[in-house]
Amino acid sequence: MNRLRLAHSPFAMGLAALAVAYSGSILAQAAPTAVPATAAAMADEPPALRKMLLQAQELEQSSKLADGPWQAAVLYCEASRLGSIE
């Protein structure tokens, strides 16, 4: 009977909620966050910006470079400064 009381105690329920929240955050970090730009949206960009955005996508998806996502972010920011809405 004591096990049943412990399983439904506020401490056990809080611990279970914490475990679920932690596992959810792990899954969220593992999920890819980048959404590739559509061809239609890329067609609206000037050629120089289109090239910059494509290069950023390649860097973002590359597993060969440890700092690829950072380099992609730099290119995305620069493209934004130059007027890209992507």
Phi and psi restraints in degrees (range 20) as a CNS / XPLOR table:
assign (resid 1 and name C) (resid 2 and name N)
       (resid 2 and name CA) (resid 2 and name C) 1.0 -65.9 20.0 2
assign (resid 2 and name N) (resid 2 and name CA)
       (resid 2 and name C) (resid 3 and name N) 1.0 -33.6 20.0 2
assign (resid 2 and name C) (resid 3 and name N)
       (resid 3 and name CA) (resid 3 and name C) 1.0 -63.2 20.0 2
assign (resid 3 and name N) (resid 3 and name CA)
       (resid 3 and name C) (resid 4 and name N) 1.0 -42.0 20.0 2
assign (resid 3 and name C) (resid 4 and name N)
       (resid 4 and name CA) (resid 4 and name C) 1.0 -63.4 20.0 2
assign (resid 4 and name N) (resid 4 and name CA)
       (resid 4 and name C) (resid 5 and name N) 1.0 -39.6 20.0 2
assign (resid 4 and name C) (resid 5 and name N)
       (resid 5 and name CA) (resid 5 and name C) 1.0 -67.7 20.0 2
assign (resid 5 and name N) (resid 5 and name CA)
       (resid 5 and name C) (resid 6 and name N) 1.0 -39.0 20.0 2
assign (resid 5 and name C) (resid 6 and name N)
       (resid 6 and name CA) (resid 6 and name C) 1.0 -67.5 20.0 2
assign (resid 6 and name N) (resid 6 and name CA)
       (resid 6 and name C) (resid 7 and name N) 1.0 -38.7 20.0 2
assign (resid 6 and name C) (resid 7 and name N)
       (resid 7 and name CA) (resid 7 and name C) 1.0 -64.1 20.0 2
assign (resid 7 and name N) (resid 7 and name CA)
       (resid 7 and name C) (resid 8 and name N) 1.0 -28.3 20.0 2
assign (resid 7 and name C) (resid 8 and name N)
       (resid 8 and name CA) (resid 8 and name C) 1.0 -105.9 20.0 2
assign (resid 8 and name N) (resid 8 and name CA)
       (resid 8 and name C) (resid 9 and name N) 1.0 12.2 20.0 2
assign (resid 8 and name C) (resid 9 and name N)
       (resid 9 and name CA) (resid 9 and name C) 1.0 -72.7 20.0 2
assign (resid 9 and name N) (resid 9 and name CA)
       (resid 9 and name C) (resid 10 and name N) 1.0 156.1 20.0 2
assign (resid 9 and name C) (resid 10 and name N)
       (resid 10 and name CA) (resid 10 and name C) 1.0 -57.9 20.0 2
assign (resid 10 and name N) (resid 10 and name CA)
       (resid 10 and name C) (resid 11 and name N) 1.0 -35.9 20.0 2
assign (resid 10 and name C) (resid 11 and name N)
       (resid 11 and name CA) (resid 11 and name C) 1.0 -63.1 20.0 2
assign (resid 11 and name N) (resid 11 and name CA)
       (resid 11 and name C) (resid 12 and name N) 1.0 -47.8 20.0 2
assign (resid 11 and name C) (resid 12 and name N)
       (resid 12 and name CA) (resid 12 and name C) 1.0 -64.9 20.0 2
assign (resid 12 and name N) (resid 12 and name CA)
       (resid 12 and name C) (resid 13 and name N) 1.0 -39.2 20.0 2
assign (resid 12 and name C) (resid 13 and name N)
       (resid 13 and name CA) (resid 13 and name C) 1.0 -66.7 20.0 2
assign (resid 13 and name N) (resid 13 and name CA)
       (resid 13 and name C) (resid 14 and name N) 1.0 -40.4 20.0 2
assign (resid 13 and name C) (resid 14 and name N)
       (resid 14 and name CA) (resid 14 and name C) 1.0 -65.7 20.0 2
assign (resid 14 and name N) (resid 14 and name CA)
       (resid 14 and name C) (resid 15 and name N) 1.0 -40.0 20.0 2
assign (resid 14 and name C) (resid 15 and name N)
       (resid 15 and name CA) (resid 15 and name C) 1.0 -64.5 20.0 2
assign (resid 15 and name N) (resid 15 and name CA)
       (resid 15 and name C) (resid 16 and name N) 1.0 -40.4 20.0 2
assign (resid 15 and name C) (resid 16 and name N)
       (resid 16 and name CA) (resid 16 and name C) 1.0 -65.3 20.0 2
assign (resid 16 and name N) (resid 16 and name CA)
       (resid 16 and name C) (resid 17 and name N) 1.0 -41.5 20.0 2
assign (resid 16 and name C) (resid 17 and name N)
       (resid 17 and name CA) (resid 17 and name C) 1.0 -63.8 20.0 2
assign (resid 17 and name N) (resid 17 and name CA)
       (resid 17 and name C) (resid 18 and name N) 1.0 -39.2 20.0 2
assign (resid 17 and name C) (resid 18 and name N)
       (resid 18 and name CA) (resid 18 and name C) 1.0 -64.4 20.0 2
assign (resid 18 and name N) (resid 18 and name CA)
       (resid 18 and name C) (resid 19 and name N) 1.0 -41.1 20.0 2
assign (resid 18 and name C) (resid 19 and name N)
       (resid 19 and name CA) (resid 19 and name C) 1.0 -64.3 20.0 2
assign (resid 19 and name N) (resid 19 and name CA)
       (resid 19 and name C) (resid 20 and name N) 1.0 -40.5 20.0 2
assign (resid 19 and name C) (resid 20 and name N)
       (resid 20 and name CA) (resid 20 and name C) 1.0 -66.2 20.0 2
assign (resid 20 and name N) (resid 20 and name CA)
       (resid 20 and name C) (resid 21 and name N) 1.0 -43.6 20.0 2
assign (resid 20 and name C) (resid 21 and name N)
       (resid 21 and name CA) (resid 21 and name C) 1.0 -63.2 20.0 2
assign (resid 21 and name N) (resid 21 and name CA)
       (resid 21 and name C) (resid 22 and name N) 1.0 -42.1 20.0 2
assign (resid 21 and name C) (resid 22 and name N)
       (resid 22 and name CA) (resid 22 and name C) 1.0 -64.2 20.0 2
assign (resid 22 and name N) (resid 22 and name CA)
       (resid 22 and name C) (resid 23 and name N) 1.0 -45.6 20.0 2
assign (resid 22 and name C) (resid 23 and name N)
       (resid 23 and name CA) (resid 23 and name C) 1.0 -65.4 20.0 2
assign (resid 23 and name N) (resid 23 and name CA)
       (resid 23 and name C) (resid 24 and name N) 1.0 -33.5 20.0 2
assign (resid 23 and name C) (resid 24 and name N)
       (resid 24 and name CA) (resid 24 and name C) 1.0 -65.6 20.0 2
assign (resid 24 and name N) (resid 24 and name CA)
       (resid 24 and name C) (resid 25 and name N) 1.0 -38.0 20.0 2
assign (resid 24 and name C) (resid 25 and name N)
       (resid 25 and name CA) (resid 25 and name C) 1.0 -69.4 20.0 2
assign (resid 25 and name N) (resid 25 and name CA)
       (resid 25 and name C) (resid 26 and name N) 1.0 -33.8 20.0 2
assign (resid 25 and name C) (resid 26 and name N)
       (resid 26 and name CA) (resid 26 and name C) 1.0 -64.5 20.0 2
assign (resid 26 and name N) (resid 26 and name CA)
       (resid 26 and name C) (resid 27 and name N) 1.0 -45.0 20.0 2
assign (resid 26 and name C) (resid 27 and name N)
       (resid 27 and name CA) (resid 27 and name C) 1.0 -65.0 20.0 2
assign (resid 27 and name N) (resid 27 and name CA)
       (resid 27 and name C) (resid 28 and name N) 1.0 -38.1 20.0 2
assign (resid 27 and name C) (resid 28 and name N)
       (resid 28 and name CA) (resid 28 and name C) 1.0 -65.1 20.0 2
assign (resid 28 and name N) (resid 28 and name CA)
       (resid 28 and name C) (resid 29 and name N) 1.0 -35.5 20.0 2
assign (resid 28 and name C) (resid 29 and name N)
       (resid 29 and name CA) (resid 29 and name C) 1.0 -71.8 20.0 2
assign (resid 29 and name N) (resid 29 and name CA)
       (resid 29 and name C) (resid 30 and name N) 1.0 -30.3 20.0 2
assign (resid 29 and name C) (resid 30 and name N)
       (resid 30 and name CA) (resid 30 and name C) 1.0 -80.0 20.0 2
assign (resid 30 and name N) (resid 30 and name CA)
       (resid 30 and name C) (resid 31 and name N) 1.0 -22.0 20.0 2
assign (resid 30 and name C) (resid 31 and name N)
       (resid 31 and name CA) (resid 31 and name C) 1.0 -74.5 20.0 2
assign (resid 31 and name N) (resid 31 and name CA)
       (resid 31 and name C) (resid 32 and name N) 1.0 139.3 20.0 2
assign (resid 31 and name C) (resid 32 and name N)
       (resid 32 and name CA) (resid 32 and name C) 1.0 -67.4 20.0 2
assign (resid 32 and name N) (resid 32 and name CA)
       (resid 32 and name C) (resid 33 and name N) 1.0 137.7 20.0 2
assign (resid 32 and name C) (resid 33 and name N)
       (resid 33 and name CA) (resid 33 and name C) 1.0 -105.2 20.0 2
assign (resid 33 and name N) (resid 33 and name CA)
       (resid 33 and name C) (resid 34 and name N) 1.0 -13.6 20.0 2
assign (resid 33 and name C) (resid 34 and name N)
       (resid 34 and name CA) (resid 34 and name C) 1.0 -79.9 20.0 2
assign (resid 34 and name N) (resid 34 and name CA)
       (resid 34 and name C) (resid 35 and name N) 1.0 135.7 20.0 2
assign (resid 34 and name C) (resid 35 and name N)
       (resid 35 and name CA) (resid 35 and name C) 1.0 -113.6 20.0 2
assign (resid 35 and name N) (resid 35 and name CA)
       (resid 35 and name C) (resid 36 and name N) 1.0 115.8 20.0 2
assign (resid 35 and name C) (resid 36 and name N)
       (resid 36 and name CA) (resid 36 and name C) 1.0 -60.4 20.0 2
assign (resid 36 and name N) (resid 36 and name CA)
       (resid 36 and name C) (resid 37 and name N) 1.0 142.4 20.0 2
assign (resid 36 and name C) (resid 37 and name N)
       (resid 37 and name CA) (resid 37 and name C) 1.0 -67.8 20.0 2
assign (resid 37 and name N) (resid 37 and name CA)
       (resid 37 and name C) (resid 38 and name N) 1.0 143.5 20.0 2
assign (resid 37 and name C) (resid 38 and name N)
       (resid 38 and name CA) (resid 38 and name C) 1.0 -75.0 20.0 2
assign (resid 38 and name N) (resid 38 and name CA)
       (resid 38 and name C) (resid 39 and name N) 1.0 157.4 20.0 2
assign (resid 38 and name C) (resid 39 and name N)
       (resid 39 and name CA) (resid 39 and name C) 1.0 -63.4 20.0 2
assign (resid 39 and name N) (resid 39 and name CA)
       (resid 39 and name C) (resid 40 and name N) 1.0 -35.9 20.0 2
assign (resid 39 and name C) (resid 40 and name N)
       (resid 40 and name CA) (resid 40 and name C) 1.0 -65.4 20.0 2
assign (resid 40 and name N) (resid 40 and name CA)
       (resid 40 and name C) (resid 41 and name N) 1.0 -40.9 20.0 2
assign (resid 40 and name C) (resid 41 and name N)
       (resid 41 and name CA) (resid 41 and name C) 1.0 -68.6 20.0 2
assign (resid 41 and name N) (resid 41 and name CA)
       (resid 41 and name C) (resid 42 and name N) 1.0 -38.0 20.0 2
assign (resid 41 and name C) (resid 42 and name N)
       (resid 42 and name CA) (resid 42 and name C) 1.0 -68.6 20.0 2
assign (resid 42 and name N) (resid 42 and name CA)
       (resid 42 and name C) (resid 43 and name N) 1.0 -31.3 20.0 2
assign (resid 42 and name C) (resid 43 and name N)
       (resid 43 and name CA) (resid 43 and name C) 1.0 -66.6 20.0 2
assign (resid 43 and name N) (resid 43 and name CA)
       (resid 43 and name C) (resid 44 and name N) 1.0 -25.6 20.0 2
assign (resid 43 and name C) (resid 44 and name N)
       (resid 44 and name CA) (resid 44 and name C) 1.0 -78.1 20.0 2
assign (resid 44 and name N) (resid 44 and name CA)
       (resid 44 and name C) (resid 45 and name N) 1.0 -13.5 20.0 2
assign (resid 44 and name C) (resid 45 and name N)
       (resid 45 and name CA) (resid 45 and name C) 1.0 -83.5 20.0 2
assign (resid 45 and name N) (resid 45 and name CA)
       (resid 45 and name C) (resid 46 and name N) 1.0 147.2 20.0 2
assign (resid 45 and name C) (resid 46 and name N)
       (resid 46 and name CA) (resid 46 and name C) 1.0 -61.6 20.0 2
assign (resid 46 and name N) (resid 46 and name CA)
       (resid 46 and name C) (resid 47 and name N) 1.0 154.0 20.0 2
assign (resid 46 and name C) (resid 47 and name N)
       (resid 47 and name CA) (resid 47 and name C) 1.0 -53.4 20.0 2
assign (resid 47 and name N) (resid 47 and name CA)
       (resid 47 and name C) (resid 48 and name N) 1.0 -40.7 20.0 2
assign (resid 47 and name C) (resid 48 and name N)
       (resid 48 and name CA) (resid 48 and name C) 1.0 -65.3 20.0 2
assign (resid 48 and name N) (resid 48 and name CA)
       (resid 48 and name C) (resid 49 and name N) 1.0 -41.6 20.0 2
assign (resid 48 and name C) (resid 49 and name N)
       (resid 49 and name CA) (resid 49 and name C) 1.0 -70.4 20.0 2
assign (resid 49 and name N) (resid 49 and name CA)
       (resid 49 and name C) (resid 50 and name N) 1.0 -37.5 20.0 2
assign (resid 49 and name C) (resid 50 and name N)
       (resid 50 and name CA) (resid 50 and name C) 1.0 -59.9 20.0 2
assign (resid 50 and name N) (resid 50 and name CA)
       (resid 50 and name C) (resid 51 and name N) 1.0 -43.8 20.0 2
assign (resid 50 and name C) (resid 51 and name N)
       (resid 51 and name CA) (resid 51 and name C) 1.0 -62.9 20.0 2
assign (resid 51 and name N) (resid 51 and name CA)
       (resid 51 and name C) (resid 52 and name N) 1.0 -41.8 20.0 2
assign (resid 51 and name C) (resid 52 and name N)
       (resid 52 and name CA) (resid 52 and name C) 1.0 -64.3 20.0 2
assign (resid 52 and name N) (resid 52 and name CA)
       (resid 52 and name C) (resid 53 and name N) 1.0 -42.9 20.0 2
assign (resid 52 and name C) (resid 53 and name N)
       (resid 53 and name CA) (resid 53 and name C) 1.0 -67.5 20.0 2
assign (resid 53 and name N) (resid 53 and name CA)
       (resid 53 and name C) (resid 54 and name N) 1.0 -39.2 20.0 2
assign (resid 53 and name C) (resid 54 and name N)
       (resid 54 and name CA) (resid 54 and name C) 1.0 -65.2 20.0 2
assign (resid 54 and name N) (resid 54 and name CA)
       (resid 54 and name C) (resid 55 and name N) 1.0 -40.0 20.0 2
assign (resid 54 and name C) (resid 55 and name N)
       (resid 55 and name CA) (resid 55 and name C) 1.0 -64.3 20.0 2
assign (resid 55 and name N) (resid 55 and name CA)
       (resid 55 and name C) (resid 56 and name N) 1.0 -40.1 20.0 2
assign (resid 55 and name C) (resid 56 and name N)
       (resid 56 and name CA) (resid 56 and name C) 1.0 -64.4 20.0 2
assign (resid 56 and name N) (resid 56 and name CA)
       (resid 56 and name C) (resid 57 and name N) 1.0 -40.6 20.0 2
assign (resid 56 and name C) (resid 57 and name N)
       (resid 57 and name CA) (resid 57 and name C) 1.0 -62.2 20.0 2
assign (resid 57 and name N) (resid 57 and name CA)
       (resid 57 and name C) (resid 58 and name N) 1.0 -41.9 20.0 2
assign (resid 57 and name C) (resid 58 and name N)
       (resid 58 and name CA) (resid 58 and name C) 1.0 -63.2 20.0 2
assign (resid 58 and name N) (resid 58 and name CA)
       (resid 58 and name C) (resid 59 and name N) 1.0 -42.7 20.0 2
assign (resid 58 and name C) (resid 59 and name N)
       (resid 59 and name CA) (resid 59 and name C) 1.0 -64.8 20.0 2
assign (resid 59 and name N) (resid 59 and name CA)
       (resid 59 and name C) (resid 60 and name N) 1.0 -39.9 20.0 2
assign (resid 59 and name C) (resid 60 and name N)
       (resid 60 and name CA) (resid 60 and name C) 1.0 -65.0 20.0 2
assign (resid 60 and name N) (resid 60 and name CA)
       (resid 60 and name C) (resid 61 and name N) 1.0 -36.0 20.0 2
assign (resid 60 and name C) (resid 61 and name N)
       (resid 61 and name CA) (resid 61 and name C) 1.0 -92.0 20.0 2
assign (resid 61 and name N) (resid 61 and name CA)
       (resid 61 and name C) (resid 62 and name N) 1.0 -7.8 20.0 2
assign (resid 61 and name C) (resid 62 and name N)
       (resid 62 and name CA) (resid 62 and name C) 1.0 -74.0 20.0 2
assign (resid 62 and name N) (resid 62 and name CA)
       (resid 62 and name C) (resid 63 and name N) 1.0 133.5 20.0 2
assign (resid 62 and name C) (resid 63 and name N)
       (resid 63 and name CA) (resid 63 and name C) 1.0 -98.9 20.0 2
assign (resid 63 and name N) (resid 63 and name CA)
       (resid 63 and name C) (resid 64 and name N) 1.0 -1.9 20.0 2
assign (resid 63 and name C) (resid 64 and name N)
       (resid 64 and name CA) (resid 64 and name C) 1.0 -80.8 20.0 2
assign (resid 64 and name N) (resid 64 and name CA)
       (resid 64 and name C) (resid 65 and name N) 1.0 -29.0 20.0 2
assign (resid 64 and name C) (resid 65 and name N)
       (resid 65 and name CA) (resid 65 and name C) 1.0 -104.7 20.0 2
assign (resid 65 and name N) (resid 65 and name CA)
       (resid 65 and name C) (resid 66 and name N) 1.0 125.5 20.0 2
assign (resid 65 and name C) (resid 66 and name N)
       (resid 66 and name CA) (resid 66 and name C) 1.0 -67.2 20.0 2
assign (resid 66 and name N) (resid 66 and name CA)
       (resid 66 and name C) (resid 67 and name N) 1.0 -34.9 20.0 2
assign (resid 66 and name C) (resid 67 and name N)
       (resid 67 and name CA) (resid 67 and name C) 1.0 -100.7 20.0 2
assign (resid 67 and name N) (resid 67 and name CA)
       (resid 67 and name C) (resid 68 and name N) 1.0 19.7 20.0 2
assign (resid 67 and name C) (resid 68 and name N)
       (resid 68 and name CA) (resid 68 and name C) 1.0 -56.2 20.0 2
assign (resid 68 and name N) (resid 68 and name CA)
       (resid 68 and name C) (resid 69 and name N) 1.0 -46.1 20.0 2
assign (resid 68 and name C) (resid 69 and name N)
       (resid 69 and name CA) (resid 69 and name C) 1.0 -61.1 20.0 2
assign (resid 69 and name N) (resid 69 and name CA)
       (resid 69 and name C) (resid 70 and name N) 1.0 -35.4 20.0 2
assign (resid 69 and name C) (resid 70 and name N)
       (resid 70 and name CA) (resid 70 and name C) 1.0 -67.9 20.0 2
assign (resid 70 and name N) (resid 70 and name CA)
       (resid 70 and name C) (resid 71 and name N) 1.0 -43.5 20.0 2
assign (resid 70 and name C) (resid 71 and name N)
       (resid 71 and name CA) (resid 71 and name C) 1.0 -63.4 20.0 2
assign (resid 71 and name N) (resid 71 and name CA)
       (resid 71 and name C) (resid 72 and name N) 1.0 -37.3 20.0 2
assign (resid 71 and name C) (resid 72 and name N)
       (resid 72 and name CA) (resid 72 and name C) 1.0 -64.0 20.0 2
assign (resid 72 and name N) (resid 72 and name CA)
       (resid 72 and name C) (resid 73 and name N) 1.0 -42.3 20.0 2
assign (resid 72 and name C) (resid 73 and name N)
       (resid 73 and name CA) (resid 73 and name C) 1.0 -61.3 20.0 2
assign (resid 73 and name N) (resid 73 and name CA)
       (resid 73 and name C) (resid 74 and name N) 1.0 -39.3 20.0 2
assign (resid 73 and name C) (resid 74 and name N)
       (resid 74 and name CA) (resid 74 and name C) 1.0 -61.9 20.0 2
assign (resid 74 and name N) (resid 74 and name CA)
       (resid 74 and name C) (resid 75 and name N) 1.0 -44.3 20.0 2
assign (resid 74 and name C) (resid 75 and name N)
       (resid 75 and name CA) (resid 75 and name C) 1.0 -66.7 20.0 2
assign (resid 75 and name N) (resid 75 and name CA)
       (resid 75 and name C) (resid 76 and name N) 1.0 -40.3 20.0 2
assign (resid 75 and name C) (resid 76 and name N)
       (resid 76 and name CA) (resid 76 and name C) 1.0 -61.9 20.0 2
assign (resid 76 and name N) (resid 76 and name CA)
       (resid 76 and name C) (resid 77 and name N) 1.0 -41.6 20.0 2
assign (resid 76 and name C) (resid 77 and name N)
       (resid 77 and name CA) (resid 77 and name C) 1.0 -65.0 20.0 2
assign (resid 77 and name N) (resid 77 and name CA)
       (resid 77 and name C) (resid 78 and name N) 1.0 -42.6 20.0 2
assign (resid 77 and name C) (resid 78 and name N)
       (resid 78 and name CA) (resid 78 and name C) 1.0 -63.8 20.0 2
assign (resid 78 and name N) (resid 78 and name CA)
       (resid 78 and name C) (resid 79 and name N) 1.0 -43.0 20.0 2
assign (resid 78 and name C) (resid 79 and name N)
       (resid 79 and name CA) (resid 79 and name C) 1.0 -62.2 20.0 2
assign (resid 79 and name N) (resid 79 and name CA)
       (resid 79 and name C) (resid 80 and name N) 1.0 -37.8 20.0 2
assign (resid 79 and name C) (resid 80 and name N)
       (resid 80 and name CA) (resid 80 and name C) 1.0 -64.5 20.0 2
assign (resid 80 and name N) (resid 80 and name CA)
       (resid 80 and name C) (resid 81 and name N) 1.0 -43.1 20.0 2
assign (resid 80 and name C) (resid 81 and name N)
       (resid 81 and name CA) (resid 81 and name C) 1.0 -61.9 20.0 2
assign (resid 81 and name N) (resid 81 and name CA)
       (resid 81 and name C) (resid 82 and name N) 1.0 -30.7 20.0 2
assign (resid 81 and name C) (resid 82 and name N)
       (resid 82 and name CA) (resid 82 and name C) 1.0 -86.9 20.0 2
assign (resid 82 and name N) (resid 82 and name CA)
       (resid 82 and name C) (resid 83 and name N) 1.0 2.0 20.0 2
assign (resid 82 and name C) (resid 83 and name N)
       (resid 83 and name CA) (resid 83 and name C) 1.0 110.8 20.0 2
assign (resid 83 and name N) (resid 83 and name CA)
       (resid 83 and name C) (resid 84 and name N) 1.0 3.0 20.0 2
assign (resid 83 and name C) (resid 84 and name N)
       (resid 84 and name CA) (resid 84 and name C) 1.0 -72.3 20.0 2
assign (resid 84 and name N) (resid 84 and name CA)
       (resid 84 and name C) (resid 85 and name N) 1.0 140.6 20.0 2
assign (resid 84 and name C) (resid 85 and name N)
       (resid 85 and name CA) (resid 85 and name C) 1.0 -99.4 20.0 2
assign (resid 85 and name N) (resid 85 and name CA)
       (resid 85 and name C) (resid 86 and name N) 1.0 1.0 20.0 2
